[in-house]
Structure formats: structure tokens, C-alpha cells
Amino acid sequence: MLRNADLRVEELWLRYFSIGGIAGQFEVEAYIHGAIALPALQRDILAHALNERLDEINAPDGRASYSRGSEDAGRRHDERSPDDIDRPEEESGQDD
């Protein structure tokens, strides 16, 4: 679908970030390639960014789908629980 949008990952990430996405470009690219998962809210923001582009160019084929019944759906970034926040320093396993 990204090809149908005539959009590079960098451009999609910028659109995603500008409408409230919080994942970095590296994470978005990894998600697109199936290497990692994103929380439902972030997937929905990414889908919305892609769908806006598809609307702009009047793409005839399909749209990115949104999550259904997700516990993250509809929550704002500032409403996330502490468990939703990434803590890379704790995951690295390195002592400082």
C-alpha cells in the first residue's frame, strides 16, 4: 500500500509524527517490514497518515485499516500508563 501512496518511509514518518505519532523513523520502518510491533494507537496514527496521503492522490485501491476494540484506541499520548512508556536504559542490560 505504501507504493500505491507514492510515498517513501521517511515521508510517511514525517506525516505520522506531525499528527501525533511518537515512534521514531527507525521503529516505523521496522514495523512496516514486520520486524517489530507498535501499540494499537501508534498503528492507527500511522494508518491515518497513510490514508490521508492516499486521499490526496485519489488512490483507487484500498486504505490502511485501523485497530478495532483495542485498549489503546482513543487514548491520548498523555493518558498512557507508565507500562506503555519505553525505557531503553532498563532494557539494555548495561550498567552505567
MODELLER restraints for C-alpha pairs under 7 A, 6 or more apart:
rsr = mdl.restraints
at = mdl.atoms
rsr.add(forms.Gaussian(group=physical.xy_distance, feature=features.Distance(at['CA:4:A'], at['CA:59:A']), mean=6.95, stdev=0.5))
rsr.add(forms.Gaussian(group=physical.xy_distance, feature=features.Distance(at['CA:5:A'], at['CA:53:A']), mean=6.20, stdev=0.5))
rsr.add(forms.Gaussian(group=physical.xy_distance, feature=features.Distance(at['CA:5:A'], at['CA:54:A']), mean=5.32, stdev=0.5))
rsr.add(forms.Gaussian(group=physical.xy_distance, feature=features.Distance(at['CA:9:A'], at['CA:29:A']), mean=6.48, stdev=0.5))
rsr.add(forms.Gaussian(group=physical.xy_distance, feature=features.Distance(at['CA:10:A'], at['CA:25:A']), mean=6.87, stdev=0.5))
rsr.add(forms.Gaussian(group=physical.xy_distance, feature=features.Distance(at['CA:12:A'], at['CA:49:A']), mean=6.82, stdev=0.5))
rsr.add(forms.Gaussian(group=physical.xy_distance, feature=features.Distance(at['CA:12:A'], at['CA:50:A']), mean=6.68, stdev=0.5))
rsr.add(forms.Gaussian(group=physical.xy_distance, feature=features.Distance(at['CA:13:A'], at['CA:25:A']), mean=5.74, stdev=0.5))
rsr.add(forms.Gaussian(group=physical.xy_distance, feature=features.Distance(at['CA:13:A'], at['CA:28:A']), mean=6.81, stdev=0.5))
rsr.add(forms.Gaussian(group=physical.xy_distance, feature=features.Distance(at['CA:15:A'], at['CA:49:A']), mean=5.72, stdev=0.5))
rsr.add(forms.Gaussian(group=physical.xy_distance, feature=features.Distance(at['CA:16:A'], at['CA:45:A']), mean=6.30, stdev=0.5))
rsr.add(forms.Gaussian(group=physical.xy_distance, feature=features.Distance(at['CA:16:A'], at['CA:46:A']), mean=5.37, stdev=0.5))
rsr.add(forms.Gaussian(group=physical.xy_distance, feature=features.Distance(at['CA:16:A'], at['CA:49:A']), mean=5.23, stdev=0.5))
rsr.add(forms.Gaussian(group=physical.xy_distance, feature=features.Distance(at['CA:21:A'], at['CA:42:A']), mean=6.03, stdev=0.5))
rsr.add(forms.Gaussian(group=physical.xy_distance, feature=features.Distance(at['CA:21:A'], at['CA:45:A']), mean=6.10, stdev=0.5))
rsr.add(forms.Gaussian(group=physical.xy_distance, feature=features.Distance(at['CA:30:A'], at['CA:36:A']), mean=5.82, stdev=0.5))
rsr.add(forms.Gaussian(group=physical.xy_distance, feature=features.Distance(at['CA:31:A'], at['CA:37:A']), mean=5.83, stdev=0.5))
rsr.add(forms.Gaussian(group=physical.xy_distance, feature=features.Distance(at['CA:31:A'], at['CA:38:A']), mean=6.79, stdev=0.5))
rsr.add(forms.Gaussian(group=physical.xy_distance, feature=features.Distance(at['CA:40:A'], at['CA:67:A']), mean=6.15, stdev=0.5))
rsr.add(forms.Gaussian(group=physical.xy_distance, feature=features.Distance(at['CA:40:A'], at['CA:70:A']), mean=6.43, stdev=0.5))
rsr.add(forms.Gaussian(group=physical.xy_distance, feature=features.Distance(at['CA:40:A'], at['CA:72:A']), mean=5.73, stdev=0.5))
rsr.add(forms.Gaussian(group=physical.xy_distance, feature=features.Distance(at['CA:40:A'], at['CA:73:A']), mean=6.48, stdev=0.5))
rsr.add(forms.Gaussian(group=physical.xy_distance, feature=features.Distance(at['CA:41:A'], at['CA:72:A']), mean=5.32, stdev=0.5))
rsr.add(forms.Gaussian(group=physical.xy_distance, feature=features.Distance(at['CA:41:A'], at['CA:73:A']), mean=5.32, stdev=0.5))
rsr.add(forms.Gaussian(group=physical.xy_distance, feature=features.Distance(at['CA:44:A'], at['CA:66:A']), mean=5.19, stdev=0.5))
rsr.add(forms.Gaussian(group=physical.xy_distance, feature=features.Distance(at['CA:44:A'], at['CA:67:A']), mean=6.29, stdev=0.5))
rsr.add(forms.Gaussian(group=physical.xy_distance, feature=features.Distance(at['CA:47:A'], at['CA:64:A']), mean=5.22, stdev=0.5))
rsr.add(forms.Gaussian(group=physical.xy_distance, feature=features.Distance(at['CA:47:A'], at['CA:65:A']), mean=6.47, stdev=0.5))
rsr.add(forms.Gaussian(group=physical.xy_distance, feature=features.Distance(at['CA:47:A'], at['CA:66:A']), mean=6.45, stdev=0.5))
rsr.add(forms.Gaussian(group=physical.xy_distance, feature=features.Distance(at['CA:50:A'], at['CA:64:A']), mean=6.88, stdev=0.5))
rsr.add(forms.Gaussian(group=physical.xy_distance, feature=features.Distance(at['CA:51:A'], at['CA:63:A']), mean=5.85, stdev=0.5))
rsr.add(forms.Gaussian(group=physical.xy_distance, feature=features.Distance(at['CA:51:A'], at['CA:64:A']), mean=6.17, stdev=0.5))
